[in-house]
Amino acid sequence: MNAVPDPITTQEQAAAERETLLGFITRGIYCTTAGATGADHGQPSGEALALGRTVADDYLTAYEEWMVKLAADNAAAGPQ
């Protein structure tokens, strides 16, 4: 299966995609820590989601910065 998403062309689309990714990462962090500690994998509390979202936001911000740097480095290198 080959899925190619539509390109993101507006700030609104980028913001919506970022929110979706934050939600996925936050829930992944919750499931990982719940599994590691032997806790119930039920619905996470608002507090757990808030803490996970902080970590997810830091991770996603670092990833975005890395992508911008990578794009700048590739553009500076010129045609290959």
FIPAZA-569844 format. One record per residue: x, y, z of N, C-alpha, C in turn; residue in three letters. Coordinates in Angstrom, 3 decimals, decimal comma, always signed. Layout:
# residues N
X/Y/Z/X/Y/Z/X/Y/Z/ala
...
//
This chain:
# residues 80
+0,834/-1,169/+0,000/+0,000/+0,000/+0,000/+0,884/+1,239/+0,000/met
+0,596/+2,163/-0,870/+1,363/+3,389/-0,972/+0,422/+4,565/-0,767/asn
+0,594/+5,275/+0,334/-0,258/+6,429/+0,615/+0,588/+7,685/+0,552/ala
+0,185/+8,602/-0,289/+0,883/+9,867/-0,415/-0,087/+10,966/-0,001/val
+0,213/+11,663/+1,099/-0,711/+12,708/+1,546/-0,677/+13,910/+0,619/pro
-1,769/+14,652/+0,641/-1,793/+15,900/-0,106/-0,777/+16,853/+0,516/asp
-0,130/+17,665/-0,303/+0,853/+18,597/+0,264/+0,179/+19,646/+1,153/pro
+0,887/+20,073/+2,159/+0,406/+21,127/+3,051/+0,808/+22,450/+2,418/ile
-0,177/+23,284/+2,139/+0,119/+24,531/+1,428/-0,297/+25,788/+2,185/thr
-0,957/+25,651/+3,338/-1,373/+26,823/+4,107/-0,972/+26,667/+5,568/thr
-0,907/+27,795/+6,259/-0,591/+27,766/+7,692/-1,668/+27,017/+8,467/gln
-2,920/+27,137/+8,025/-4,015/+26,449/+8,705/-3,868/+24,936/+8,595/glu
-3,487/+24,461/+7,415/-3,272/+23,026/+7,228/-2,102/+22,553/+8,086/gln
-1,038/+23,350/+8,127/+0,129/+22,986/+8,932/-0,232/+22,925/+10,409/ala
-1,019/+23,887/+10,889/-1,423/+23,900/+12,290/-2,304/+22,694/+12,616/ala
-3,222/+22,364/+11,713/-4,091/+21,205/+11,934/-3,273/+19,911/+11,957/ala
-2,309/+19,791/+11,053/-1,458/+18,600/+11,010/-0,615/+18,494/+12,278/glu
-0,115/+19,628/+12,762/+0,686/+19,642/+13,986/-0,158/+19,188/+15,173/arg
-1,401/+19,657/+15,248/-2,296/+19,241/+16,335/-2,561/+17,735/+16,283/glu
-2,754/+17,209/+15,083/-2,968/+15,765/+14,925/-1,741/+14,990/+15,403/thr
-0,564/+15,433/+14,983/+0,671/+14,758/+15,404/+0,863/+14,846/+16,915/leu
+0,576/+16,020/+17,496/+0,693/+16,149/+18,949/-0,229/+15,173/+19,668/leu
-1,435/+15,003/+19,151/-2,364/+14,056/+19,753/-1,853/+12,630/+19,686/gly
-1,333/+12,227/+18,526/-0,795/+10,871/+18,374/+0,405/+10,646/+19,288/phe
+1,328/+11,605/+19,308/+2,531/+11,456/+20,120/+2,165/+11,429/+21,603/ile
+1,245/+12,306/+22,016/+0,816/+12,356/+23,415/+0,234/+11,024/+23,849/thr
-0,653/+10,463/+23,056/-1,254/+9,171/+23,416/-0,211/+8,051/+23,378/arg
+0,743/+8,139/+22,460/+1,821/+7,151/+22,413/+2,687/+7,199/+23,660/gly
+2,974/+8,407/+24,121/+3,749/+8,562/+25,359/+2,971/+7,961/+26,526/ile
+1,681/+8,242/+26,574/+0,856/+7,703/+27,663/+0,867/+6,171/+27,640/tyr
+0,629/+5,590/+26,477/+0,589/+4,123/+26,381/+1,933/+3,500/+26,729/cys
+3,006/+4,124/+26,285/+4,340/+3,601/+26,571/+4,635/+3,631/+28,064/thr
+4,358/+4,770/+28,699/+4,649/+4,857/+30,129/+3,694/+3,990/+30,938/thr
+2,444/+3,906/+30,533/+1,497/+3,045/+31,246/+1,935/+1,583/+31,149/ala
+2,371/+1,173/+29,967/+2,835/-0,195/+29,791/+4,095/-0,484/+30,579/gly
+4,997/+0,494/+30,618/+6,261/+0,298/+31,321/+6,076/+0,228/+32,830/ala
+5,072/+0,921/+33,336/+4,852/+0,933/+34,787/+3,802/-0,072/+35,233/thr
+3,191/-0,763/+34,278/+2,168/-1,741/+34,614/+0,815/-1,126/+34,926/gly
+0,645/+0,143/+34,601/-0,623/+0,835/+34,874/-1,688/+0,411/+33,864/ala
-2,915/+0,721/+34,185/-4,052/+0,428/+33,308/-3,941/+1,247/+32,021/asp
-4,266/+0,621/+30,912/-4,227/+1,308/+29,618/-5,575/+1,938/+29,278/his
-6,362/+2,241/+30,290/-7,661/+2,867/+30,058/-7,503/+4,271/+29,506/gly
-8,600/+4,981/+29,509/-8,598/+6,350/+29,000/-7,696/+7,215/+29,878/gln
-6,750/+7,953/+29,291/-5,851/+8,783/+30,096/-6,597/+9,968/+30,718/pro
-6,130/+10,391/+31,871/-6,728/+11,547/+32,538/-6,297/+12,825/+31,814/ser
-6,975/+13,891/+32,099/-6,607/+15,181/+31,522/-5,209/+15,597/+31,933/gly
-4,859/+15,291/+33,188/-3,513/+15,625/+33,675/-2,445/+14,834/+32,918/glu
-2,694/+13,549/+32,709/-1,736/+12,718/+31,967/-1,567/+13,227/+30,540/ala
-2,663/+13,607/+29,918/-2,584/+14,134/+28,548/-1,854/+15,477/+28,519/leu
-2,076/+16,313/+29,510/-1,392/+17,608/+29,558/+0,118/+17,423/+29,710/ala
+0,514/+16,507/+30,592/+1,945/+16,243/+30,766/+2,554/+15,641/+29,496/leu
+1,848/+14,695/+28,910/+2,332/+14,074/+27,677/+2,402/+15,070/+26,538/gly
+1,448/+15,982/+26,483/+1,427/+16,987/+25,410/+2,638/+17,921/+25,520/arg
+3,050/+18,239/+26,748/+4,231/+19,082/+26,941/+5,463/+18,400/+26,352/thr
+5,629/+17,132/+26,649/+6,760/+16,372/+26,115/+6,642/+16,263/+24,591/val
+5,445/+15,969/+24,096/+5,229/+15,834/+22,656/+5,518/+17,144/+21,940/ala
+5,111/+18,262/+22,533/+5,350/+19,568/+21,918/+6,844/+19,861/+21,835/asp
+7,582/+19,547/+22,899/+9,036/+19,731/+22,878/+9,676/+18,878/+21,787/asp
+9,248/+17,634/+21,696/+9,780/+16,724/+20,684/+9,489/+17,244/+19,279/tyr
+8,235/+17,637/+19,040/+7,841/+18,085/+17,715/+8,534/+19,395/+17,347/leu
+8,724/+20,282/+18,309/+9,441/+21,535/+18,059/+10,884/+21,246/+17,650/thr
+11,537/+20,349/+18,355/+12,917/+19,986/+18,009/+12,974/+19,367/+16,619/ala
+12,003/+18,533/+16,288/+11,948/+17,906/+14,966/+11,752/+18,964/+13,879/tyr
+10,858/+19,915/+14,116/+10,620/+20,979/+13,133/+11,882/+21,811/+12,915/glu
+12,579/+22,133/+13,997/+13,830/+22,894/+13,878/+14,867/+22,114/+13,082/glu
+14,947/+20,816/+13,320/+15,888/+19,978/+12,594/+15,538/+19,954/+11,100/trp
+14,245/+19,844/+10,796/+13,828/+19,817/+9,386/+14,154/+21,133/+8,680/met
+13,950/+22,253/+9,355/+14,267/+23,556/+8,767/+15,768/+23,659/+8,522/val
+16,582/+23,236/+9,483/+18,037/+23,265/+9,317/+18,469/+22,358/+8,175/lys
+17,888/+21,179/+8,102/+18,217/+20,247/+7,026/+17,882/+20,847/+5,666/leu
+16,698/+21,467/+5,551/+16,303/+22,089/+4,291/+17,257/+23,227/+3,922/ala
+17,659/+24,030/+4,916/+18,593/+25,136/+4,657/+19,950/+24,613/+4,230/ala
+20,425/+23,571/+4,902/+21,720/+22,969/+4,528/+21,658/+22,397/+3,111/asp
+20,575/+21,744/+2,784/+20,433/+21,170/+1,432/+20,352/+22,267/+0,381/asn
+19,663/+23,360/+0,687/+19,543/+24,462/-0,264/+20,901/+25,155/-0,450/ala
+21,671/+25,275/+0,621/+22,978/+25,937/+0,556/+23,963/+25,113/-0,251/ala
+23,785/+23,810/-0,254/+24,720/+22,941/-0,982/+24,589/+23,109/-2,488/ala
+23,479/+23,620/-2,945/+23,264/+23,803/-4,378/+22,921/+22,493/-5,048/gly
+22,795/+22,534/-6,386/+22,450/+21,310/-7,129/+23,506/+20,232/-6,960/pro
+23,045/+19,013/-6,862/+23,962/+17,877/-6,702/+24,190/+17,192/-8,029/gln
//
